[in-house]
């Protein structure tokens, strides 16, 4: 017979796995609020459960590009917390921050990306964004968002 504590642990793990799978499915369906809810529920069952950094990062990027930056900003923060030195993840959060009015936070994140990237074209693009943000302009026009969606 399996001890009661062990059975409970297995049930919690199984429930967390289902919630993580559900979160990933909702992410693929572009149901960003539902994805965050599923991931958050998994963390409530087990705060030590591992939700992939790539899931948080993808949720951050795709949600921001679908004009849901305010909803996905917590996912962006979780991705950065899991990989604070990753310039690409900081870049994703920079977009969400810019779209939610956190200009200084966006500049800081874009500068972290600029310092790490070897891609001259994307570096120049981010440098333009930083310059615009510093000047009080919003570089994220509908046309710019469309370009990012098609990359």
N, CA, C and O atoms as a GROMACS GRO file, in nm:
protein
  604
    1UNK      N    1   0.083  -0.118   0.000
    1UNK     CA    2   0.000   0.000   0.000
    1UNK      C    3   0.088   0.125   0.000
    1UNK      O    4   0.189   0.133   0.071
    2UNK      N    5   0.048   0.221  -0.081
    2UNK     CA    6   0.123   0.347  -0.094
    2UNK      C    7   0.082   0.440   0.019
    2UNK      O    8  -0.036   0.459   0.045
    3UNK      N    9   0.180   0.499   0.086
    3UNK     CA   10   0.148   0.591   0.196
    3UNK      C   11   0.062   0.709   0.149
    3UNK      O   12   0.074   0.755   0.035
    4UNK      N   13  -0.022   0.754   0.236
    4UNK     CA   14  -0.117   0.862   0.205
    4UNK      C   15  -0.046   0.988   0.156
    4UNK      O   16  -0.090   1.051   0.060
    5UNK      N   17   0.062   1.026   0.221
    5UNK     CA   18   0.137   1.146   0.184
    5UNK      C   19   0.188   1.136   0.040
    5UNK      O   20   0.184   1.234  -0.035
    6UNK      N   21   0.236   1.018   0.003
    6UNK     CA   22   0.287   0.997  -0.132
    6UNK      C   23   0.175   1.006  -0.236
    6UNK      O   24   0.194   1.064  -0.343
    7UNK      N   25   0.060   0.949  -0.204
    7UNK     CA   26  -0.056   0.956  -0.296
    7UNK      C   27  -0.097   1.101  -0.317
    7UNK      O   28  -0.126   1.142  -0.429
    8UNK      N   29  -0.100   1.177  -0.208
    8UNK     CA   30  -0.137   1.318  -0.218
    8UNK      C   31  -0.037   1.393  -0.307
    8UNK      O   32  -0.076   1.476  -0.389
    9UNK      N   33   0.090   1.364  -0.290
    9UNK     CA   34   0.193   1.428  -0.370
    9UNK      C   35   0.175   1.396  -0.519
    9UNK      O   36   0.191   1.484  -0.604
   10UNK      N   37   0.141   1.273  -0.549
   10UNK     CA   38   0.118   1.233  -0.688
   10UNK      C   39  -0.002   1.305  -0.747
   10UNK      O   40   0.000   1.349  -0.862
   11UNK      N   41  -0.108   1.317  -0.667
   11UNK     CA   42  -0.229   1.387  -0.714
   11UNK      C   43  -0.198   1.534  -0.744
   11UNK      O   44  -0.243   1.589  -0.844
   12UNK      N   45  -0.122   1.596  -0.656
   12UNK     CA   46  -0.086   1.736  -0.678
   12UNK      C   47  -0.003   1.750  -0.804
   12UNK      O   48  -0.026   1.840  -0.884
   13UNK      N   49   0.094   1.662  -0.822
   13UNK     CA   50   0.177   1.667  -0.943
   13UNK      C   51   0.092   1.647  -1.068
   13UNK      O   52   0.109   1.718  -1.166
   14UNK      N   53   0.002   1.550  -1.065
   14UNK     CA   54  -0.084   1.524  -1.181
   14UNK      C   55  -0.172   1.645  -1.211
   14UNK      O   56  -0.188   1.683  -1.327
   15UNK      N   57  -0.227   1.707  -1.107
   15UNK     CA   58  -0.310   1.826  -1.126
   15UNK      C   59  -0.229   1.940  -1.186
   15UNK      O   60  -0.275   2.009  -1.277
   16UNK      N   61  -0.108   1.961  -1.135
   16UNK     CA   62  -0.021   2.066  -1.189
   16UNK      C   63   0.014   2.039  -1.335
   16UNK      O   64   0.012   2.131  -1.417
   17UNK      N   65   0.045   1.915  -1.366
   17UNK     CA   66   0.077   1.880  -1.505
   17UNK      C   67  -0.041   1.911  -1.598
   17UNK      O   68  -0.022   1.963  -1.708
   18UNK      N   69  -0.162   1.877  -1.553
   18UNK     CA   70  -0.282   1.907  -1.634
   18UNK      C   71  -0.299   2.057  -1.653
   18UNK      O   72  -0.332   2.102  -1.763
   19UNK      N   73  -0.278   2.133  -1.548
   19UNK     CA   74  -0.293   2.279  -1.557
   19UNK      C   75  -0.186   2.341  -1.648
   19UNK      O   76  -0.215   2.434  -1.724
   20UNK      N   77  -0.066   2.290  -1.642
   20UNK     CA   78   0.040   2.340  -1.730
   20UNK      C   79   0.007   2.307  -1.875
   20UNK      O   80   0.024   2.390  -1.964
   21UNK      N   81  -0.041   2.186  -1.899
   21UNK     CA   82  -0.084   2.149  -2.035
   21UNK      C   83  -0.198   2.238  -2.083
   21UNK      O   84  -0.202   2.280  -2.198
   22UNK      N   85  -0.291   2.267  -1.992
   22UNK     CA   86  -0.403   2.354  -2.027
   22UNK      C   87  -0.353   2.495  -2.058
   22UNK      O   88  -0.400   2.557  -2.154
   23UNK      N   89  -0.260   2.544  -1.979
   23UNK     CA   90  -0.202   2.676  -2.004
   23UNK      C   91  -0.137   2.683  -2.141
   23UNK      O   92  -0.155   2.780  -2.215
   24UNK      N   93  -0.061   2.580  -2.173
   24UNK     CA   94   0.005   2.576  -2.303
   24UNK      C   95  -0.098   2.573  -2.417
   24UNK      O   96  -0.082   2.641  -2.518
   25UNK      N   97  -0.202   2.494  -2.400
   25UNK     CA   98  -0.308   2.488  -2.502
   25UNK      C   99  -0.375   2.623  -2.520
   25UNK      O  100  -0.399   2.666  -2.633
   26UNK      N  101  -0.404   2.690  -2.410
   26UNK     CA  102  -0.468   2.823  -2.420
   26UNK      C  103  -0.374   2.923  -2.486
   26UNK      O  104  -0.418   3.010  -2.560
   27UNK      N  105  -0.247   2.911  -2.458
   27UNK     CA  106  -0.148   2.997  -2.522
   27UNK      C  107  -0.150   2.979  -2.673
   27UNK      O  108  -0.148   3.076  -2.748
   28UNK      N  109  -0.156   2.853  -2.718
   28UNK     CA  110  -0.160   2.825  -2.861
   28UNK      C  111  -0.288   2.878  -2.926
   28UNK      O  112  -0.289   2.913  -3.044
   29UNK      N  113  -0.395   2.882  -2.848
   29UNK     CA  114  -0.525   2.932  -2.897
   29UNK      C  115  -0.536   3.084  -2.886
   29UNK      O  116  -0.640   3.142  -2.920
   30UNK      N  117  -0.429   3.149  -2.837
   30UNK     CA  118  -0.426   3.295  -2.816
   30UNK      C  119  -0.528   3.340  -2.712
   30UNK      O  120  -0.581   3.451  -2.719
   31UNK      N  121  -0.554   3.253  -2.616
   31UNK     CA  122  -0.640   3.286  -2.503
   31UNK      C  123  -0.547   3.314  -2.384
   31UNK      O  124  -0.528   3.231  -2.295
   32UNK      N  125  -0.491   3.434  -2.387
   32UNK     CA  126  -0.382   3.467  -2.296
   32UNK      C  127  -0.424   3.474  -2.150
   32UNK      O  128  -0.352   3.426  -2.063
   33UNK      N  129  -0.540   3.532  -2.122
   33UNK     CA  130  -0.586   3.539  -1.983
   33UNK      C  131  -0.607   3.399  -1.927
   33UNK      O  132  -0.572   3.371  -1.812
   34UNK      N  133  -0.665   3.310  -2.009
   34UNK     CA  134  -0.688   3.173  -1.964
   34UNK      C  135  -0.557   3.098  -1.943
   34UNK      O  136  -0.546   3.017  -1.851
   35UNK      N  137  -0.457   3.126  -2.027
   35UNK     CA  138  -0.326   3.062  -2.011
   35UNK      C  139  -0.263   3.105  -1.879
   35UNK      O  140  -0.212   3.022  -1.803
   36UNK      N  141  -0.268   3.234  -1.851
   36UNK     CA  142  -0.212   3.283  -1.725
   36UNK      C  143  -0.288   3.222  -1.607
   36UNK      O  144  -0.226   3.183  -1.508
   37UNK      N  145  -0.419   3.214  -1.617
   37UNK     CA  146  -0.498   3.157  -1.508
   37UNK      C  147  -0.459   3.012  -1.482
   37UNK      O  148  -0.447   2.971  -1.366
   38UNK      N  149  -0.439   2.934  -1.586
   38UNK     CA  150  -0.401   2.793  -1.569
   38UNK      C  151  -0.263   2.782  -1.506
   38UNK      O  152  -0.244   2.703  -1.413
   39UNK      N  153  -0.167   2.859  -1.554
   39UNK     CA  154  -0.032   2.855  -1.497
   39UNK      C  155  -0.034   2.900  -1.351
   39UNK      O  156   0.033   2.841  -1.266
   40UNK      N  157  -0.109   3.005  -1.322
   40UNK     CA  158  -0.118   3.056  -1.186
   40UNK      C  159  -0.182   2.952  -1.094
   40UNK      O  160  -0.140   2.935  -0.979
   41UNK      N  161  -0.284   2.883  -1.143
   41UNK     CA  162  -0.348   2.778  -1.064
   41UNK      C  163  -0.249   2.665  -1.033
   41UNK      O  164  -0.248   2.611  -0.923
   42UNK      N  165  -0.167   2.630  -1.130
   42UNK     CA  166  -0.065   2.526  -1.108
   42UNK      C  167   0.031   2.569  -0.998
   42UNK      O  168   0.068   2.489  -0.912
   43UNK      N  169   0.070   2.696  -1.001
   43UNK     CA  170   0.162   2.746  -0.899
   43UNK      C  171   0.098   2.752  -0.761
   43UNK      O  172   0.167   2.740  -0.659
   44UNK      N  173  -0.034   2.769  -0.756
   44UNK     CA  174  -0.102   2.768  -0.627
   44UNK      C  175  -0.103   2.627  -0.567
   44UNK      O  176  -0.091   2.610  -0.445
   45UNK      N  177  -0.118   2.528  -0.653
   45UNK     CA  178  -0.115   2.389  -0.605
   45UNK      C  179   0.024   2.353  -0.556
   45UNK      O  180   0.040   2.286  -0.454
   46UNK      N  181   0.124   2.398  -0.630
   46UNK     CA  182   0.261   2.367  -0.593
   46UNK      C  183   0.351   2.482  -0.637
   46UNK      O  184   0.384   2.493  -0.754
   47UNK      N  185   0.390   2.569  -0.544
   47UNK     CA  186   0.472   2.685  -0.578
   47UNK      C  187   0.607   2.648  -0.640
   47UNK      O  188   0.673   2.733  -0.701
   48UNK      N  189   0.648   2.524  -0.625
   48UNK     CA  190   0.777   2.480  -0.680
   48UNK      C  191   0.764   2.419  -0.819
   48UNK      O  192   0.865   2.380  -0.879
   49UNK      N  193   0.641   2.411  -0.871
   49UNK     CA  194   0.622   2.352  -1.002
   49UNK      C  195   0.697   2.435  -1.106
   49UNK      O  196   0.703   2.558  -1.098
   50UNK      N  197   0.755   2.366  -1.204
   50UNK     CA  198   0.833   2.436  -1.306
   50UNK      C  199   0.750   2.457  -1.432
   50UNK      O  200   0.715   2.362  -1.502
   51UNK      N  201   0.720   2.583  -1.457
   51UNK     CA  202   0.656   2.621  -1.582
   51UNK      C  203   0.768   2.673  -1.671
   51UNK      O  204   0.842   2.763  -1.629
   52UNK      N  205   0.783   2.620  -1.790
   52UNK     CA  206   0.898   2.657  -1.873
   52UNK      C  207   0.908   2.808  -1.898
   52UNK      O  208   0.808   2.876  -1.924
   53UNK      N  209   1.030   2.858  -1.889
   53UNK     CA  210   1.057   2.999  -1.917
   53UNK      C  211   1.006   3.034  -2.056
   53UNK      O  212   0.955   3.144  -2.077
   54UNK      N  213   1.019   2.941  -2.150
   54UNK     CA  214   0.974   2.969  -2.287
   54UNK      C  215   0.823   2.993  -2.292
   54UNK      O  216   0.776   3.073  -2.374
   55UNK      N  217   0.747   2.924  -2.207
   55UNK     CA  218   0.602   2.947  -2.204
   55UNK      C  219   0.571   3.088  -2.157
   55UNK      O  220   0.490   3.158  -2.218
   56UNK      N  221   0.636   3.130  -2.047
   56UNK     CA  222   0.613   3.266  -1.996
   56UNK      C  223   0.654   3.369  -2.102
   56UNK      O  224   0.584   3.467  -2.125
   57UNK      N  225   0.769   3.346  -2.165
   57UNK     CA  226   0.822   3.440  -2.264
   57UNK      C  227   0.731   3.448  -2.387
   57UNK      O  228   0.704   3.557  -2.437
   58UNK      N  229   0.685   3.334  -2.434
   58UNK     CA  230   0.595   3.332  -2.550
   58UNK      C  231   0.464   3.401  -2.517
   58UNK      O  232   0.410   3.477  -2.598
   59UNK      N  233   0.413   3.375  -2.399
   59UNK     CA  234   0.290   3.439  -2.354
   59UNK      C  235   0.307   3.590  -2.350
   59UNK      O  236   0.218   3.665  -2.392
   60UNK      N  237   0.419   3.635  -2.299
   60UNK     CA  238   0.450   3.777  -2.292
   60UNK      C  239   0.451   3.840  -2.432
   60UNK      O  240   0.386   3.942  -2.456
   61UNK      N  241   0.525   3.780  -2.523
   61UNK     CA  242   0.542   3.835  -2.658
   61UNK      C  243   0.412   3.834  -2.738
   61UNK      O  244   0.369   3.937  -2.791
   62UNK      N  245   0.351   3.718  -2.744
   62UNK     CA  246   0.229   3.707  -2.826
   62UNK      C  247   0.115   3.791  -2.770
   62UNK      O  248   0.042   3.855  -2.846
   63UNK      N  249   0.100   3.792  -2.639
   63UNK     CA  250  -0.005   3.873  -2.578
   63UNK      C  251   0.017   4.022  -2.603
   63UNK      O  252  -0.077   4.096  -2.630
   64UNK      N  253   0.142   4.064  -2.592
   64UNK     CA  254   0.173   4.205  -2.617
   64UNK      C  255   0.140   4.244  -2.761
   64UNK      O  256   0.086   4.352  -2.786
   65UNK      N  257   0.172   4.157  -2.853
   65UNK     CA  258   0.145   4.185  -2.995
   65UNK      C  259  -0.004   4.182  -3.028
   65UNK      O  260  -0.047   4.234  -3.131
   66UNK      N  261  -0.082   4.121  -2.940
   66UNK     CA  262  -0.228   4.115  -2.961
   66UNK      C  263  -0.301   4.219  -2.875
   66UNK      O  264  -0.419   4.205  -2.845
   67UNK      N  265  -0.228   4.323  -2.836
   67UNK     CA  266  -0.283   4.436  -2.759
   67UNK      C  267  -0.337   4.393  -2.622
   67UNK      O  268  -0.435   4.448  -2.572
   68UNK      N  269  -0.270   4.294  -2.563
   68UNK     CA  270  -0.308   4.248  -2.429
   68UNK      C  271  -0.188   4.256  -2.334
   68UNK      O  272  -0.173   4.174  -2.244
   69UNK      N  273  -0.105   4.358  -2.356
   69UNK     CA  274   0.018   4.372  -2.277
   69UNK      C  275  -0.010   4.380  -2.127
   69UNK      O  276   0.062   4.319  -2.048
   70UNK      N  277  -0.112   4.454  -2.088
   70UNK     CA  278  -0.142   4.466  -1.944
   70UNK      C  279  -0.176   4.330  -1.884
   70UNK      O  280  -0.140   4.303  -1.769
   71UNK      N  281  -0.243   4.247  -1.960
   71UNK     CA  282  -0.281   4.114  -1.910
   71UNK      C  283  -0.161   4.021  -1.898
   71UNK      O  284  -0.154   3.940  -1.805
   72UNK      N  285  -0.066   4.033  -1.990
   72UNK     CA  286   0.046   3.938  -1.992
   72UNK      C  287   0.171   3.988  -1.922
   72UNK      O  288   0.268   3.914  -1.909
   73UNK      N  289   0.170   4.112  -1.875
   73UNK     CA  290   0.289   4.166  -1.808
   73UNK      C  291   0.337   4.078  -1.692
   73UNK      O  292   0.458   4.062  -1.675
   74UNK      N  293   0.247   4.020  -1.610
   74UNK     CA  294   0.296   3.929  -1.506
   74UNK      C  295   0.373   3.809  -1.564
   74UNK      O  296   0.468   3.762  -1.502
   75UNK      N  297   0.333   3.761  -1.679
   75UNK     CA  298   0.406   3.651  -1.744
   75UNK      C  299   0.544   3.698  -1.786
   75UNK      O  300   0.642   3.624  -1.775
   76UNK      N  301   0.553   3.822  -1.834
   76UNK     CA  302   0.682   3.879  -1.873
   76UNK      C  303   0.775   3.885  -1.752
   76UNK      O  304   0.892   3.849  -1.760
   77UNK      N  305   0.720   3.932  -1.640
   77UNK     CA  306   0.800   3.942  -1.518
   77UNK      C  307   0.847   3.804  -1.471
   77UNK      O  308   0.960   3.790  -1.425
   78UNK      N  309   0.761   3.704  -1.483
   78UNK     CA  310   0.801   3.568  -1.443
   78UNK      C  311   0.914   3.516  -1.533
   78UNK      O  312   1.008   3.453  -1.484
   79UNK      N  313   0.905   3.542  -1.664
   79UNK     CA  314   1.010   3.498  -1.756
   79UNK      C  315   1.142   3.564  -1.720
   79UNK      O  316   1.246   3.498  -1.718
   80UNK      N  317   1.140   3.694  -1.693
   80UNK     CA  318   1.263   3.765  -1.657
   80UNK      C  319   1.317   3.714  -1.523
   80UNK      O  320   1.438   3.699  -1.506
   81UNK      N  321   1.228   3.686  -1.428
   81UNK     CA  322   1.273   3.634  -1.298
   81UNK      C  323   1.345   3.499  -1.314
   81UNK      O  324   1.439   3.469  -1.241
   82UNK      N  325   1.299   3.419  -1.410
   82UNK     CA  326   1.361   3.288  -1.434
   82UNK      C  327   1.491   3.297  -1.513
   82UNK      O  328   1.578   3.210  -1.501
   83UNK      N  329   1.506   3.402  -1.595
   83UNK     CA  330   1.626   3.417  -1.678
   83UNK      C  331   1.663   3.565  -1.691
   83UNK      O  332   1.653   3.623  -1.800
   84UNK      N  333   1.704   3.627  -1.580
   84UNK     CA  334   1.727   3.772  -1.580
   84UNK      C  335   1.838   3.820  -1.672
   84UNK      O  336   1.841   3.937  -1.710
   85UNK      N  337   1.928   3.733  -1.709
   85UNK     CA  338   2.040   3.773  -1.796
   85UNK      C  339   2.011   3.752  -1.944
   85UNK      O  340   2.095   3.784  -2.028
   86UNK      N  341   1.895   3.698  -1.977
   86UNK     CA  342   1.860   3.669  -2.115
   86UNK      C  343   1.805   3.795  -2.183
   86UNK      O  344   1.695   3.840  -2.153
   87UNK      N  345   1.884   3.852  -2.272
   87UNK     CA  346   1.845   3.975  -2.341
   87UNK      C  347   1.718   3.962  -2.422
   87UNK      O  348   1.641   4.057  -2.432
   88UNK      N  349   1.695   3.846  -2.481
   88UNK     CA  350   1.574   3.825  -2.560
   88UNK      C  351   1.449   3.833  -2.474
   88UNK      O  352   1.348   3.890  -2.515
   89UNK      N  353   1.456   3.777  -2.356
   89UNK     CA  354   1.342   3.781  -2.264
   89UNK      C  355   1.321   3.924  -2.215
   89UNK      O  356   1.207   3.969  -2.202
   90UNK      N  357   1.429   3.993  -2.188
   90UNK     CA  358   1.418   4.134  -2.147
   90UNK      C  359   1.356   4.217  -2.260
   90UNK      O  360   1.279   4.310  -2.234
   91UNK      N  361   1.390   4.184  -2.383
   91UNK     CA  362   1.334   4.254  -2.499
   91UNK      C  363   1.183   4.236  -2.505
   91UNK      O  364   1.110   4.332  -2.530
   92UNK      N  365   1.136   4.115  -2.482
   92UNK     CA  366   0.992   4.087  -2.483
   92UNK      C  367   0.921   4.169  -2.376
   92UNK      O  368   0.818   4.231  -2.402
   93UNK      N  369   0.978   4.168  -2.256
   93UNK     CA  370   0.917   4.246  -2.149
   93UNK      C  371   0.923   4.395  -2.180
   93UNK      O  372   0.832   4.470  -2.142
   94UNK      N  373   1.028   4.438  -2.247
   94UNK     CA  374   1.038   4.579  -2.285
   94UNK      C  375   0.920   4.623  -2.369
   94UNK      O  376   0.867   4.733  -2.350
   95UNK      N  377   0.879   4.537  -2.462
   95UNK     CA  378   0.761   4.570  -2.543
   95UNK      C  379   0.637   4.583  -2.456
   95UNK      O  380   0.563   4.681  -2.468
   96UNK      N  381   0.615   4.487  -2.368
   96UNK     CA  382   0.498   4.493  -2.280
   96UNK      C  383   0.502   4.617  -2.192
   96UNK      O  384   0.400   4.683  -2.172
   97UNK      N  385   0.618   4.648  -2.140
   97UNK     CA  386   0.631   4.767  -2.056
   97UNK      C  387   0.601   4.894  -2.135
   97UNK      O  388   0.530   4.982  -2.087
   98UNK      N  389   0.655   4.902  -2.255
   98UNK     CA  390   0.629   5.021  -2.337
   98UNK      C  391   0.480   5.035  -2.366
   98UNK      O  392   0.425   5.145  -2.359
   99UNK      N  393   0.416   4.925  -2.397
   99UNK     CA  394   0.274   4.930  -2.431
   99UNK      C  395   0.185   4.960  -2.311
   99UNK      O  396   0.069   5.000  -2.327
  100UNK      N  397   0.237   4.940  -2.191
  100UNK     CA  398   0.158   4.968  -2.071
  100UNK      C  399   0.199   5.100  -2.004
  100UNK      O  400   0.154   5.131  -1.894
  101UNK      N  401   0.285   5.176  -2.070
  101UNK     CA  402   0.322   5.308  -2.020
  101UNK      C  403   0.441   5.312  -1.927
  101UNK      O  404   0.472   5.418  -1.873
  102UNK      N  405   0.510   5.201  -1.907
  102UNK     CA  406   0.631   5.199  -1.823
  102UNK      C  407   0.751   5.228  -1.914
  102UNK      O  408   0.829   5.139  -1.947
  103UNK      N  409   0.764   5.354  -1.951
  103UNK     CA  410   0.867   5.395  -2.047
  103UNK      C  411   1.007   5.365  -1.996
  103UNK      O  412   1.089   5.308  -2.069
  104UNK      N  413   1.037   5.403  -1.871
  104UNK     CA  414   1.172   5.382  -1.819
  104UNK      C  415   1.205   5.233  -1.808
  104UNK      O  416   1.317   5.192  -1.839
  105UNK      N  417   1.108   5.154  -1.766
  105UNK     CA  418   1.130   5.009  -1.760
  105UNK      C  419   1.155   4.950  -1.898
  105UNK      O  420   1.240   4.863  -1.914
  106UNK      N  421   1.080   4.999  -1.997
  106UNK     CA  422   1.099   4.952  -2.135
  106UNK      C  423   1.238   4.988  -2.184
  106UNK      O  424   1.306   4.904  -2.244
  107UNK      N  425   1.281   5.110  -2.160
  107UNK     CA  426   1.414   5.152  -2.203
  107UNK      C  427   1.521   5.064  -2.140
  107UNK      O  428   1.614   5.020  -2.208
  108UNK      N  429   1.509   5.038  -2.011
  108UNK     CA  430   1.605   4.953  -1.941
  108UNK      C  431   1.611   4.813  -2.004
  108UNK      O  432   1.720   4.759  -2.026
  109UNK      N  433   1.495   4.756  -2.033
  109UNK     CA  434   1.492   4.622  -2.094
  109UNK      C  435   1.548   4.624  -2.236
  109UNK      O  436   1.625   4.535  -2.272
  110UNK      N  437   1.512   4.723  -2.315
  110UNK     CA  438   1.565   4.730  -2.452
  110UNK      C  439   1.717   4.750  -2.450
  110UNK      O  440   1.788   4.694  -2.534
  111UNK      N  441   1.767   4.828  -2.357
  111UNK     CA  442   1.911   4.849  -2.348
  111UNK      C  443   1.983   4.719  -2.310
  111UNK      O  444   2.094   4.694  -2.356
  112UNK      N  445   1.920   4.637  -2.226
  112UNK     CA  446   1.978   4.507  -2.192
  112UNK      C  447   1.987   4.420  -2.317
  112UNK      O  448   2.086   4.350  -2.338
  113UNK      N  449   1.883   4.424  -2.400
  113UNK     CA  450   1.884   4.348  -2.526
  113UNK      C  451   1.993   4.402  -2.619
  113UNK      O  452   2.070   4.325  -2.676
  114UNK      N  453   1.998   4.533  -2.635
  114UNK     CA  454   2.096   4.596  -2.724
  114UNK      C  455   2.238   4.557  -2.686
  114UNK      O  456   2.322   4.532  -2.773
  115UNK      N  457   2.266   4.552  -2.557
  115UNK     CA  458   2.400   4.517  -2.508
  115UNK      C  459   2.439   4.374  -2.541
  115UNK      O  460   2.558   4.341  -2.546
  116UNK      N  461   2.340   4.286  -2.562
  116UNK     CA  462   2.371   4.145  -2.583
  116UNK      C  463   2.361   4.097  -2.727
  116UNK      O  464   2.427   4.001  -2.764
  117UNK      N  465   2.279   4.161  -2.807
  117UNK     CA  466   2.253   4.106  -2.940
  117UNK      C  467   2.369   4.130  -3.037
  117UNK      O  468   2.442   4.228  -3.028
  118UNK      N  469   2.382   4.036  -3.128
  118UNK     CA  470   2.478   4.049  -3.237
  118UNK      C  471   2.407   4.084  -3.368
  118UNK      O  472   2.471   4.110  -3.470
  119UNK      N  473   2.275   4.085  -3.364
  119UNK     CA  474   2.192   4.113  -3.482
  119UNK      C  475   2.187   4.265  -3.504
  119UNK      O  476   2.119   4.337  -3.430
  120UNK      N  477   2.259   4.311  -3.605
  120UNK     CA  478   2.271   4.455  -3.629
  120UNK      C  479   2.137   4.521  -3.660
  120UNK      O  480   2.111   4.633  -3.617
  121UNK      N  481   2.053   4.451  -3.735
  121UNK     CA  482   1.924   4.508  -3.774
  121UNK      C  483   1.831   4.526  -3.653
  121UNK      O  484   1.772   4.632  -3.634
  122UNK      N  485   1.820   4.421  -3.571
  122UNK     CA  486   1.732   4.433  -3.454
  122UNK      C  487   1.791   4.528  -3.351
  122UNK      O  488   1.718   4.595  -3.279
  123UNK      N  489   1.924   4.533  -3.342
  123UNK     CA  490   1.988   4.628  -3.251
  123UNK      C  491   1.952   4.771  -3.292
  123UNK      O  492   1.915   4.853  -3.207
  124UNK      N  493   1.963   4.801  -3.421
  124UNK     CA  494   1.930   4.936  -3.471
  124UNK      C  495   1.782   4.968  -3.445
  124UNK      O  496   1.748   5.080  -3.409
  125UNK      N  497   1.696   4.868  -3.465
  125UNK     CA  498   1.553   4.887  -3.441
  125UNK      C  499   1.529   4.923  -3.294
  125UNK      O  500   1.454   5.017  -3.266
  126UNK      N  501   1.590   4.850  -3.202
  126UNK     CA  502   1.571   4.876  -3.060
  126UNK      C  503   1.631   5.011  -3.021
  126UNK      O  504   1.576   5.082  -2.936
  127UNK      N  505   1.742   5.047  -3.083
  127UNK     CA  506   1.801   5.178  -3.056
  127UNK      C  507   1.706   5.290  -3.099
  127UNK      O  508   1.697   5.393  -3.032
  128UNK      N  509   1.637   5.271  -3.211
  128UNK     CA  510   1.536   5.369  -3.254
  128UNK      C  511   1.421   5.375  -3.153
  128UNK      O  512   1.373   5.484  -3.119
  129UNK      N  513   1.378   5.259  -3.104
  129UNK     CA  514   1.270   5.256  -3.005
  129UNK      C  515   1.311   5.333  -2.880
  129UNK      O  516   1.233   5.412  -2.827
  130UNK      N  517   1.433   5.308  -2.833
  130UNK     CA  518   1.481   5.376  -2.712
  130UNK      C  519   1.485   5.527  -2.736
  130UNK      O  520   1.442   5.605  -2.650
  131UNK      N  521   1.536   5.567  -2.850
  131UNK     CA  522   1.543   5.710  -2.882
  131UNK      C  523   1.404   5.772  -2.882
  131UNK      O  524   1.383   5.879  -2.826
  132UNK      N  525   1.308   5.704  -2.946
  132UNK     CA  526   1.170   5.755  -2.948
  132UNK      C  527   1.111   5.762  -2.807
  132UNK      O  528   1.049   5.862  -2.770
  133UNK      N  529   1.130   5.657  -2.730
  133UNK     CA  530   1.076   5.654  -2.593
  133UNK      C  531   1.136   5.766  -2.508
  133UNK      O  532   1.065   5.831  -2.430
  134UNK      N  533   1.266   5.788  -2.524
  134UNK     CA  534   1.331   5.896  -2.449
  134UNK      C  535   1.278   6.033  -2.489
  134UNK      O  536   1.275   6.125  -2.408
  135UNK      N  537   1.235   6.045  -2.615
  135UNK     CA  538   1.181   6.171  -2.666
  135UNK      C  539   1.031   6.186  -2.636
  135UNK      O  540   0.969   6.285  -2.673
  136UNK      N  541   0.974   6.086  -2.569
  136UNK     CA  542   0.833   6.092  -2.535
  136UNK      C  543   0.741   6.046  -2.648
  136UNK      O  544   0.620   6.070  -2.643
  137UNK      N  545   0.798   5.981  -2.749
  137UNK     CA  546   0.718   5.930  -2.861
  137UNK      C  547   0.690   5.781  -2.841
  137UNK      O  548   0.766   5.710  -2.777
  138UNK      N  549   0.579   5.737  -2.898
  138UNK     CA  550   0.545   5.595  -2.896
  138UNK      C  551   0.589   5.532  -3.028
  138UNK      O  552   0.528   5.558  -3.132
  139UNK      N  553   0.694   5.449  -3.025
  139UNK     CA  554   0.739   5.386  -3.150
  139UNK      C  555   0.650   5.272  -3.196
  139UNK      O  556   0.668   5.220  -3.306
  140UNK      N  557   0.553   5.232  -3.113
  140UNK     CA  558   0.474   5.113  -3.142
  140UNK      C  559   0.341   5.149  -3.208
  140UNK      O  560   0.233   5.133  -3.152
  141UNK      N  561   0.357   5.198  -3.330
  141UNK     CA  562   0.240   5.226  -3.414
  141UNK      C  563   0.179   5.095  -3.457
  141UNK      O  564   0.238   4.988  -3.439
  142UNK      N  565   0.061   5.102  -3.514
  142UNK     CA  566  -0.002   4.980  -3.567
  142UNK      C  567   0.087   4.914  -3.671
  142UNK      O  568   0.097   4.791  -3.678
  143UNK      N  569   0.152   4.996  -3.753
  143UNK     CA  570   0.241   4.942  -3.857
  143UNK      C  571   0.360   4.870  -3.796
  143UNK      O  572   0.401   4.764  -3.845
  144UNK      N  573   0.416   4.926  -3.689
  144UNK     CA  574   0.532   4.862  -3.623
  144UNK      C  575   0.490   4.731  -3.558
  144UNK      O  576   0.563   4.632  -3.565
  145UNK      N  577   0.376   4.730  -3.494
  145UNK     CA  578   0.325   4.607  -3.432
  145UNK      C  579   0.302   4.502  -3.540
  145UNK      O  580   0.335   4.384  -3.520
  146UNK      N  581   0.247   4.543  -3.652
  146UNK     CA  582   0.222   4.449  -3.763
  146UNK      C  583   0.354   4.388  -3.811
  146UNK      O  584   0.361   4.267  -3.837
  147UNK      N  585   0.458   4.470  -3.823
  147UNK     CA  586   0.590   4.421  -3.864
  147UNK      C  587   0.641   4.315  -3.765
  147UNK      O  588   0.694   4.212  -3.804
  148UNK      N  589   0.624   4.343  -3.636
  148UNK     CA  590   0.670   4.250  -3.533
  148UNK      C  591   0.592   4.120  -3.538
  148UNK      O  592   0.647   4.012  -3.516
  149UNK      N  593   0.463   4.129  -3.567
  149UNK     CA  594   0.380   4.008  -3.577
  149UNK      C  595   0.424   3.920  -3.693
  149UNK      O  596   0.408   3.798  -3.688
  150UNK      N  597   0.477   3.981  -3.797
  150UNK     CA  598   0.517   3.906  -3.916
  150UNK      C  599   0.662   3.857  -3.913
  150UNK      O  600   0.708   3.795  -4.009
  151UNK      N  601   0.732   3.884  -3.805
  151UNK     CA  602   0.871   3.840  -3.796
  151UNK      C  603   0.880   3.696  -3.757
  151UNK      O  604   0.990   3.642  -3.745
   0.00000   0.00000   0.00000
